[in-house]
Amino acid sequence: MTAGSPENVLTVDGVAVQYRGRPPVRAVDGVSFTVAAGEVVALVGESGCGKSSLARAVVGIEHRAEGTVTLAGATVPLLGRRRRRPAMTTLQMVFQDPNTSLNPRRRVGDQLRDGVRAATARGDEASDPGEWMERVGLRRAGTARYPHEFSGGQKQRIAIARALAARPRMIVADEPISSLDASTQTSVAALMRKLCLEQGAGMLFISHDLSVVRRIADRTLVMYRGRIVESGDTETIWQDPWHPYTRSLLSAIPIPDGAGHVPAAPGDAEREAWLTTMPEALDRPRGDEAA
């Protein structure tokens, strides 16, 4: 790491995930990457390639057959029945379906306070749940309501607010927009990047929507059959992909101009403008054969 560059908050080194079977299934096979403070790293690939298994292994939900995961130099342990030590609460996860992560029997404000308490337990300044509602574009009064009183997109915003209320250094977002409609997907993805940048948190953003990835990710990792087959600066990968599987993924993106041209990726200024103006509200190819 060069002088003046942001520090790596997450280091994944040779991680493998294996499931029992005859023969055993190696869902993740020796994956390594880093995420720096304030950086959004996207993980893309078709369904079944191992993205979610990797995400769960990173946060400690899934057993790692091999390899290590460190958060700011400290090893991330497996989650157990005991409450995580305060330092590990700086690693938060946003799941694909907020209905599985929000407790339907608890008011939204009480669930946001869980994140606030995690932050204050580490000595961070206390914050107000209503403030986090407003930061994700919802009304402060919504803290008194229950999850079922919100739409799917609003519930995902609440899940994001709860994760951010813990003032994390690293967020793992496992397909957080895939269950939302198209207009909500872009606004939620933009919101996540904006809030992570404000807090200086790194984010691993897993998504099927390559057009959204292209707009919000600084770097992109392409996963195929449990391995990272290509990685690098997002714009470089879009403009000049070298792996045939990456080219196959990009060729499947709908082209809106009707001329067969992939639109140029936005630069920093254009990306920032897009983030601030967003409204609130195949057959499986072989990676070594795809053209």
PyMOL commands that set and color helices and strands:
alter all, ss='L'
color gray80, all
select helices_A, chain A and resi 51-59+86-90+98-100+108-121+129-135+140-144+147-149+152-165+182-199+210-216+234-239+244-251+268-277
alter helices_A, ss='H'
color red, helices_A
select strands_A, chain A and resi 8-19+25-36+40-44+66-71+74-75+91-94+170-174+202-206+219-224+227-233
alter strands_A, ss='S'
color yellow, strands_A
deselect
rebuild
show_as cartoon
